[in-house]
Amino acid sequence: MGIMKRNLLIILALFVAISMRAEASVTPEQSTDPEYLINGGYSEAAAEEVSIMKNRISGKPIEPLYDKKHGKFYRFCRNLYGYLDPSVDTDERIHHDIQMSPSWRDL
């Protein structure tokens, strides 16, 4: 009789474990919040890009989250390198309005 009680308890425990609801403790809105992303180990650039994509989808104005303060020499070198190598990512990559027709800026 002891084996039958044990088997019944195991079956009951499995039934309870399977039938319990799974509830998320974080909503999708909270998981895409810039502060949550930065605290989760992502960089400020990644958090800013997520925020910009959310604003672009919802039709809100796109504003940078963090002001990047660089000296004139750094900006000069970055712009010079960007001119020599057009594949370099710049701030303009995500802070511009997407136009469906091509223009001279696409070159």
Secondary structure, 3 states (H helix, E strand, C coil): CHHHHHHHHHHHHHHHHHHCCCCCCCCHHHHCCHHHHHHCCCCHHHHHHHHHHHHHHHCCCCCCCCCCCCCHHHHHHHHHHHHHCCCCCCHHHCCCCCCCCCCHHHC
